[in-house]
Amino acid sequence: MLSGIVKLLNERGALSVQEIALALGIDSSALRPMLEMLAAKGRVVKVEIPCKKACTGGCTESDSMTFYKVKRDA
């Protein structure tokens, strides 16, 4: 499953937790720990984008939407 997450992010670029969960057919609550593990291992990077006042849907945690992308070595 972890390699599937990395493969998906390689193919599609930065995706929200919700987009990754939908693409892989798993619940976002099960996905979050996997994303956190990949981030801790340096495989992916968490990117938080502030939500605008007129945000409609998607903003379920604090006032930001959380995206992940594959970490590229500089």
N, C-alpha and C positions, 0 to 999 in steps of 0.2 A: 504494500500500500504506500509506503514512504517513497519508493522509487517512482510510483505512479503519480504522486503529487509533484515531484521534481520534474518528471517528464512533461506533465501538463503545463507547468509554469514555463518550462523551456519552450514549448510549442506556442503558447498563447501570451506570454509576457506576464505582467502584473495582473493578478486577479483578486477579487474580494473573497473572503472566507465563504460567503454565500455562493459565489460562482464556482469555487472549487468543489464545495459540497454537492452542488447540483450536477456538476460534470462527472463526479466520481460516484454519485448515487449513495452518499452517506450523510448522516446527520452532522450538522455543524458542531454540535457539542462533542462528538467523537473526533472530529477533524482538528479542533483547536489544540489538543495536547500533541498531536502529531506534528502540526505546524510549529509549535513551540519547541519540540525536540529538534526538528530540522534547523530551526533558527539557532538553537544552542550549539549545534554541530557546525554552524557556519555554512550550511547548504542553501538556506533561503534568508531573505531579509524582510522584516516586517515594516510596512510603510503605512503610517496613519495620515489620513487626509481629513482636515477639519470639515465638519458639516456646516453648511450654510443654514441660516435661519429658516429658509423655505424648504429645507430638506424633506422629501416625502418618501418614507419607507427606507429600509436598509440601515438606518442608524439605530442599532439596538444596544450598543454598549457605549456609554458616556455620550459625548457629542462628536464622535468621529467614526468614520468607516475604516475598517482595517483591511489592508491589502497585503499580499505577499508576492515576492518576486524572487527569482533565482539570483543568488549572490554571484556576481562576476568578479573574478580576481583582477586586480588593477595591474 
